Amino acid sequence: MIPRYSLPEMAAVWSDEARMANWLEIEIRAVEAWAELGRIPPEDAAAVRERAAFTVDEVLERERITHHDIAAFVDVVAASIGPEGRWVHFGLTSSDVLDTGMALQLRAAADLVLSRLEQLLSVVKRLALEHRDTVMVGRSHGVHAEPISFGLKLAVWAFELDRDRERLRRARETVGVGAISGAVGTYAMVDPRVEEIVCAGLGLKSAEASTQIVQRDRHAEFMTALAVTASSLDAFATEVRHLARTEVREVQEPFAEGQKGSSAMPHKRNPIASERISGLARVVRANAQAALENVALWHERDISHSSAERVIVPDSCGLLDFMIDEFTKVVEGLRVFPDRMRANLEADGGLAFSQSVLLALVDAGLSRDDAYRIVQKAAADAWDREADFRAALGSNPEVHRLLSPEELNSLFDPARFLRNLGGVFAKLEKLPVEGA
């Protein structure tokens, strides 16, 4: 099942053609491994390699009779070969082919997602360095806190994307495992060397031990890595949505010529791409829950995982691939309004600088509690009565006694808050990005 939002390369990975092509290669390599081990004639293996073929339509038509996808596939492939087709699926069980084939698909899907993530990381890193000194107000609980730089906000994103990248790389390795161990994993009807030969030829690791299936903790790890990455994108998109609000308007998503934000209100420029990303992240997280449920199966195998995986795995891979591409476009075309950021920082008369004043008064000899009381009173006047915070402080006799007007004004310089960020941006500059 290919999700609606899949981009062409990802859709191809999860197509019936690709899935069955992987099955065919596994079946052929298993026959060749048997020949290498002297179990079947080499000429028969050569005939299998030369003649084995299928069409998706043939397999689906056969499946209407067998009600079993691998059995239908084996019937079609064996018939395409002739007498030597009797060696196809020799000693194997369905999950040997299904799980080893899915490992190839998961690896290919991971490569696409990682490539896409590399592009996003490159764009975010570049924008972060560009805005390292773009001052804005920081917010905690949605309330103005202290000044930060927009570049710092983006640097935080970049390092999170780097962690997502590493999680996905590890998950790719975890699921890059095949198993050809027979009906219940005992190798009773298939030589363990067949598994070794086939998996090595496909670039997969052999499972250390398996039942009739490759254990689903591996797939759960992969799916949770996708979900964590989707959640990172959700966090970033949510930030864009907040900063794009009319009363904030510090950034704006790309808005194309001729685009309409509302069918009713011509003025609207809604952050629709970011909202779409937040919505799809919920789907990917929900799919990860289903993958976790798939870990617990009956005994050596049941198929309760199979029906879920046919939906959630291609769905999540396709959705995340789309989400990364979509957010890359958002960041590439993001409109940033430094003047608006500065205006918001100064809109409340300098409340964001309250800690600077507090510490300066402590340095000047006041107890912390007394200093806090003075600054909090001035802040309350500014907050509740829309008074000017800096002016309220300047008119306080105690502040006037301890701090000169020049000293007080210097505490409201936002550059002071960025002076120790050099180390962050030095680490960001060193952050490796492939192709950058």
C-alpha positions as CSV (number, residue, x, y, z in Angstrom):
1,M,0.0,0.0,0.0
2,I,1.6,3.3,-1.1
3,P,0.6,6.3,0.9
4,R,-0.9,9.3,-0.9
5,Y,1.9,11.6,0.0
6,S,4.7,9.3,-1.2
7,L,7.3,10.9,-3.5
8,P,8.1,8.8,-6.7
9,E,11.4,7.3,-5.4
10,M,9.8,6.1,-2.2
11,A,6.6,4.9,-4.0
12,A,8.9,2.7,-6.2
13,V,10.5,1.1,-3.2
14,W,7.1,-0.1,-1.9
15,S,5.6,-1.0,-5.3
16,D,4.4,-4.6,-6.0
17,E,7.1,-4.7,-8.8
18,A,9.9,-3.9,-6.4
19,R,8.6,-6.2,-3.6
20,M,8.3,-9.2,-5.9
21,A,11.6,-8.4,-7.6
22,N,13.2,-8.7,-4.2
23,W,11.5,-12.0,-3.7
24,L,12.7,-13.3,-7.0
25,E,16.3,-12.4,-6.3
26,I,16.1,-14.1,-2.9
27,E,14.6,-17.3,-4.4
28,I,17.2,-17.4,-7.2
29,R,20.1,-16.8,-4.8
30,A,18.8,-19.6,-2.5
31,V,18.8,-22.0,-5.5
32,E,22.4,-20.9,-6.4
33,A,23.5,-21.4,-2.8
34,W,22.1,-25.0,-2.9
35,A,24.1,-25.5,-6.1
36,E,27.2,-24.1,-4.6
37,L,26.8,-26.5,-1.7
38,G,26.4,-29.4,-4.2
39,R,22.8,-30.1,-3.3
40,I,21.3,-29.5,-6.7
41,P,22.9,-29.5,-10.2
42,P,24.7,-26.3,-11.2
43,E,23.0,-26.4,-14.6
44,D,19.6,-26.4,-13.0
45,A,20.6,-23.3,-10.9
46,A,21.8,-21.6,-14.1
47,A,18.4,-22.3,-15.8
48,V,16.6,-20.8,-12.8
49,R,18.7,-17.7,-13.0
50,E,18.2,-17.4,-16.8
51,R,14.5,-18.2,-17.1
52,A,12.9,-17.2,-13.8
53,A,10.3,-14.5,-14.4
54,F,6.9,-13.2,-13.2
55,T,4.4,-10.4,-13.8
56,V,2.6,-8.8,-11.0
57,D,-0.7,-9.5,-12.7
58,E,0.1,-13.2,-13.0
59,V,0.9,-13.4,-9.3
60,L,-2.2,-11.5,-8.2
61,E,-4.4,-13.7,-10.4
62,R,-2.8,-16.8,-8.9
63,E,-3.2,-15.4,-5.4
64,R,-7.0,-15.3,-6.0
65,I,-6.8,-19.1,-6.0
66,T,-4.1,-19.8,-3.4
67,H,-5.1,-17.0,-1.0
68,H,-1.3,-16.9,-0.2
69,D,1.0,-14.4,-1.7
70,I,4.3,-16.3,-1.6
71,A,2.7,-19.6,-2.7
72,A,1.2,-17.8,-5.7
73,F,4.5,-16.2,-6.5
74,V,6.4,-19.5,-6.3
75,D,3.8,-21.1,-8.6
76,V,4.2,-18.4,-11.2
77,V,8.0,-18.3,-11.1
78,A,8.4,-22.1,-11.1
79,A,6.1,-22.3,-14.1
80,S,8.2,-19.7,-16.0
81,I,11.3,-21.9,-15.6
82,G,10.2,-25.4,-16.6
83,P,11.3,-28.6,-14.9
84,E,14.1,-26.9,-13.1
85,G,11.5,-24.7,-11.4
86,R,11.0,-27.5,-8.8
87,W,14.1,-26.1,-6.9
88,V,12.5,-22.7,-6.3
89,H,11.6,-22.3,-2.6
90,F,13.4,-25.5,-1.8
91,G,13.6,-25.9,2.0
92,L,12.3,-22.3,2.5
93,T,9.2,-21.0,4.3
94,S,7.3,-17.9,3.3
95,S,8.7,-15.7,5.9
96,D,12.2,-16.4,4.8
97,V,11.3,-14.6,1.6
98,L,9.0,-12.0,3.1
99,D,11.2,-10.9,5.9
100,T,14.5,-10.9,3.9
101,G,12.7,-9.1,1.1
102,M,11.3,-6.5,3.5
103,A,14.8,-5.9,4.9
104,L,15.9,-4.9,1.4
105,Q,12.9,-2.5,1.2
106,L,13.5,-1.0,4.6
107,R,17.1,-0.4,3.8
108,A,16.3,1.3,0.5
109,A,13.6,3.4,2.2
110,A,16.0,4.4,5.0
111,D,18.5,5.5,2.4
112,L,16.0,7.7,0.8
113,V,14.9,9.2,4.1
114,L,18.5,9.8,5.1
115,S,19.3,11.5,1.9
116,R,16.3,13.7,2.3
117,L,17.2,14.4,5.9
118,E,20.7,15.4,4.8
119,Q,19.3,18.1,2.5
120,L,17.1,19.5,5.3
121,L,20.0,19.5,7.8
122,S,22.1,21.4,5.2
123,V,19.4,24.1,4.8
124,V,18.8,24.5,8.5
125,K,22.5,24.7,9.2
126,R,23.1,27.4,6.6
127,L,20.2,29.5,7.8
128,A,21.3,29.1,11.5
129,L,24.7,30.5,10.6
130,E,23.2,33.3,8.6
131,H,21.1,34.4,11.6
132,R,23.5,33.7,14.4
133,D,23.3,37.4,15.5
134,T,19.6,38.0,14.6
135,V,18.2,39.0,18.0
136,M,14.7,37.9,19.1
137,V,13.0,37.3,22.3
138,G,13.1,33.9,23.8
139,R,9.9,32.4,25.2
140,S,9.1,30.0,27.9
141,H,5.5,28.9,28.7
142,G,4.7,31.1,25.6
143,V,5.7,34.2,27.6
144,H,8.6,36.5,26.9
145,A,11.8,35.3,28.6
146,E,15.3,36.6,27.7
147,P,16.8,37.5,24.3
148,I,18.1,34.8,22.1
149,S,19.1,34.7,18.5
150,F,17.1,33.2,15.7
151,G,20.3,31.4,14.7
152,L,20.4,29.7,18.1
153,K,16.8,28.4,17.6
154,L,17.8,27.0,14.3
155,A,21.1,25.5,15.7
156,V,19.0,23.6,18.2
157,W,17.0,22.2,15.3
158,A,20.2,21.3,13.4
159,F,21.6,19.3,16.3
160,E,18.3,17.5,16.8
161,L,18.2,16.6,13.1
162,D,21.8,15.2,13.6
163,R,20.5,13.0,16.3
164,D,17.6,11.9,14.2
165,R,20.0,11.1,11.4
166,E,22.1,8.9,13.8
167,R,19.0,7.1,15.0
168,L,17.9,6.3,11.5
169,R,21.3,5.1,10.6
170,R,21.3,2.7,13.6
171,A,17.8,1.6,12.8
172,R,18.8,0.9,9.2
173,E,21.5,-1.4,10.5
174,T,19.1,-3.1,12.9
175,V,16.6,-4.0,10.2
176,G,19.2,-4.9,7.6
177,V,18.9,-8.5,8.6
178,G,17.7,-11.6,6.7
179,A,16.8,-15.1,7.7
180,I,16.5,-18.3,5.7
181,S,16.0,-20.8,8.5
182,G,12.9,-22.7,7.6
183,A,9.5,-23.4,9.0
184,V,10.3,-22.7,12.7
185,G,13.9,-21.4,12.5
186,T,15.7,-24.7,13.1
187,Y,17.3,-25.1,9.6
188,A,15.9,-28.6,9.6
189,M,15.2,-28.4,5.8
190,V,17.7,-25.8,4.8
191,D,21.4,-25.7,5.3
192,P,22.4,-22.7,7.5
193,R,25.1,-21.9,4.8
194,V,22.2,-21.1,2.4
195,E,21.2,-18.3,4.7
196,E,24.8,-17.1,4.9
197,I,25.4,-17.1,1.2
198,V,22.1,-15.4,0.3
199,C,22.3,-12.7,3.0
200,A,25.9,-12.0,2.2
201,G,25.1,-11.7,-1.5
202,L,22.3,-9.2,-0.7
203,G,24.5,-7.2,1.7
204,L,22.4,-8.2,4.7
205,K,23.5,-9.6,8.0
206,S,22.1,-13.0,8.9
207,A,19.9,-13.1,12.0
208,E,21.7,-14.6,14.9
209,A,18.7,-16.7,15.6
210,S,15.1,-16.6,14.3
211,T,11.9,-18.4,14.6
212,Q,9.7,-18.5,11.5
213,I,10.2,-14.8,11.3
214,V,12.8,-12.1,12.0
215,Q,11.8,-10.8,15.4
216,R,9.8,-7.6,15.3
217,D,11.7,-5.7,17.9
218,R,13.9,-4.8,15.0
219,H,11.1,-3.3,13.0
220,A,9.7,-1.6,16.1
221,E,13.1,0.2,16.5
222,F,13.0,1.3,12.9
223,M,9.4,2.6,13.2
224,T,10.1,4.4,16.4
225,A,13.1,6.1,14.8
226,L,10.8,7.3,12.0
227,A,8.3,8.5,14.7
228,V,11.0,10.4,16.6
229,T,12.1,12.1,13.4
230,A,8.5,13.0,12.6
231,S,8.1,14.4,16.0
232,S,11.2,16.6,15.5
233,L,9.6,18.0,12.4
234,D,6.4,18.5,14.3
235,A,8.3,20.5,16.9
236,F,9.9,22.7,14.3
237,A,6.7,23.1,12.3
238,T,4.9,24.1,15.5
239,E,7.5,26.8,16.2
240,V,7.0,28.2,12.7
241,R,3.3,28.2,13.2
242,H,3.6,30.1,16.5
243,L,6.1,32.6,15.0
244,A,3.8,33.2,12.0
245,R,0.8,34.2,14.2
246,T,-0.5,37.7,13.3
247,E,0.4,39.2,16.7
248,V,3.9,37.7,16.5
249,R,4.7,37.7,12.7
250,E,8.4,37.0,13.0
251,V,8.6,34.5,10.2
252,Q,6.3,33.5,7.4
253,E,6.1,30.4,5.3
254,P,6.7,30.7,1.5
255,F,3.6,32.1,-0.1
256,A,3.6,31.7,-3.9
257,E,2.2,34.0,-6.5
258,G,-1.4,33.2,-7.0
259,Q,-1.7,31.2,-3.8
260,K,-4.8,31.7,-1.8
261,G,-4.8,31.4,2.0
262,S,-8.6,31.3,2.4
263,S,-11.6,31.0,0.1
264,A,-13.4,33.6,2.2
265,M,-10.7,36.0,3.5
266,P,-8.2,37.3,0.9
267,H,-5.8,38.6,3.5
268,K,-4.9,35.2,4.9
269,R,-1.4,33.7,4.7
270,N,-1.8,30.5,6.7
271,P,1.2,28.2,7.7
272,I,-0.5,25.3,5.9
273,A,2.7,23.3,5.2
274,S,3.7,23.4,8.8
275,E,0.2,22.4,9.9
276,R,0.3,19.5,7.4
277,I,3.6,18.3,8.9
278,S,2.2,18.4,12.4
279,G,-0.9,16.5,11.3
280,L,1.1,13.8,9.5
281,A,3.4,13.4,12.5
282,R,0.5,12.1,14.5
283,V,0.0,9.4,11.9
284,V,3.6,8.3,12.0
285,R,3.6,8.2,15.8
286,A,0.4,6.1,15.8
287,N,2.0,3.7,13.4
288,A,5.0,3.3,15.7
289,Q,2.5,2.2,18.4
290,A,1.2,-0.6,16.1
291,A,4.8,-1.6,15.4
292,L,5.4,-2.0,19.1
293,E,2.3,-4.1,19.4
294,N,3.7,-6.4,16.7
295,V,6.7,-7.4,18.8
296,A,4.5,-9.8,20.9
297,L,3.5,-12.7,18.6
298,W,2.4,-16.2,19.4
299,H,5.1,-18.8,19.9
300,E,7.3,-19.1,16.8
301,R,5.0,-17.0,14.7
302,D,1.5,-15.8,13.9
303,I,0.5,-13.4,11.2
304,S,-1.1,-10.6,13.3
305,H,1.9,-8.4,12.5
306,S,1.6,-8.9,8.8
307,S,-1.6,-7.1,8.0
308,A,-0.5,-4.1,10.1
309,E,2.9,-4.0,8.5
310,R,1.5,-3.9,5.0
311,V,0.0,-0.5,5.9
312,I,2.1,1.1,8.6
313,V,5.6,0.4,7.2
314,P,5.3,1.8,3.7
315,D,2.9,4.5,5.0
316,S,5.3,5.8,7.6
317,C,8.3,5.7,5.2
318,G,6.4,7.5,2.6
319,L,4.9,10.1,4.9
320,L,8.2,10.9,6.6
321,D,9.9,11.2,3.2
322,F,7.3,13.7,2.2
323,M,7.3,15.6,5.5
324,I,11.1,16.1,5.3
325,D,10.8,17.3,1.7
326,E,8.0,19.6,2.6
327,F,9.8,21.1,5.6
328,T,12.9,21.6,3.6
329,K,10.9,23.8,1.2
330,V,9.5,25.7,4.2
331,V,13.0,26.5,5.6
332,E,14.4,27.3,2.1
333,G,11.7,29.8,1.4
334,L,11.2,31.0,5.0
335,R,10.7,34.8,5.3
336,V,12.4,36.1,8.4
337,F,11.5,39.5,9.8
338,P,14.4,40.7,12.0
339,D,12.8,44.2,12.6
340,R,9.6,42.5,13.8
341,M,11.7,40.3,16.1
342,R,13.4,43.4,17.6
343,A,10.1,45.2,18.0
344,N,8.6,42.3,19.9
345,L,11.7,42.1,22.1
346,E,11.2,45.8,23.0
347,A,7.4,45.9,23.0
348,D,7.1,45.5,26.8
349,G,9.6,48.2,27.7
350,G,12.4,45.7,28.2
351,L,10.9,43.1,30.5
352,A,13.1,40.5,28.9
353,F,16.1,42.1,30.5
354,S,14.9,41.7,34.1
355,Q,17.5,39.1,35.1
356,S,20.3,41.5,34.0
357,V,19.0,44.2,36.3
358,L,18.5,41.7,39.1
359,L,22.1,40.4,39.0
360,A,23.5,44.0,38.6
361,L,21.8,45.0,41.8
362,V,23.1,41.9,43.6
363,D,26.6,42.8,42.3
364,A,26.1,46.3,43.6
365,G,25.5,45.0,47.1
366,L,21.8,44.3,47.5
367,S,20.5,41.0,48.8
368,R,19.0,38.8,46.1
369,D,15.6,39.0,47.8
370,D,15.6,42.8,48.0
371,A,16.8,43.1,44.4
372,Y,14.2,40.6,43.2
373,R,11.5,42.6,45.0
374,I,12.5,45.9,43.3
375,V,12.8,44.4,39.8
376,Q,9.6,42.4,40.2
377,K,7.7,45.6,41.3
378,A,8.9,47.5,38.2
379,A,8.0,44.5,36.0
380,A,4.5,44.3,37.5
381,D,3.9,48.0,36.8
382,A,5.0,47.4,33.2
383,W,3.0,44.3,32.8
384,D,-0.2,45.5,34.5
385,R,-0.2,49.2,33.8
386,E,1.7,49.2,30.5
387,A,4.4,51.3,32.1
388,D,7.9,51.4,30.7
389,F,10.0,48.8,32.6
390,R,13.3,50.6,32.1
391,A,11.8,54.0,33.1
392,A,10.2,52.4,36.2
393,L,13.6,51.1,37.3
394,G,15.3,54.4,36.6
395,S,12.9,56.2,38.9
396,N,13.4,53.8,41.8
397,P,15.7,55.5,44.4
398,E,17.5,52.4,45.3
399,V,18.3,51.5,41.7
400,H,19.3,55.1,41.0
401,R,21.7,55.0,44.0
402,L,23.3,51.8,43.0
403,L,23.4,52.1,39.2
404,S,24.2,55.0,37.0
405,P,22.0,55.7,34.0
406,E,24.7,54.5,31.7
407,E,25.1,51.2,33.7
408,L,21.4,50.7,33.7
409,N,21.1,51.3,30.0
410,S,23.9,48.9,29.2
411,L,21.9,46.1,30.9
412,F,19.3,46.4,28.1
413,D,21.8,45.6,25.3
414,P,20.6,42.3,23.7
415,A,24.1,41.7,22.4
416,R,25.2,40.8,25.9
417,F,22.9,37.8,25.7
418,L,24.6,36.4,22.6
419,R,28.2,36.8,23.7
420,N,28.7,33.2,24.9
421,L,27.2,31.5,21.9
422,G,30.4,31.3,20.0
423,G,31.0,27.7,21.1
424,V,27.5,26.6,19.9
425,F,28.1,28.0,16.5
426,A,31.7,26.6,16.3
427,K,30.2,23.2,16.9
428,L,27.5,23.8,14.3
429,E,30.1,24.8,11.7
430,K,31.8,21.4,12.3
431,L,28.6,19.5,12.1
432,P,29.1,17.2,9.0
433,V,26.6,17.4,6.2
434,E,27.0,15.1,3.2
435,G,27.3,17.0,-0.1
436,A,27.6,20.4,1.6
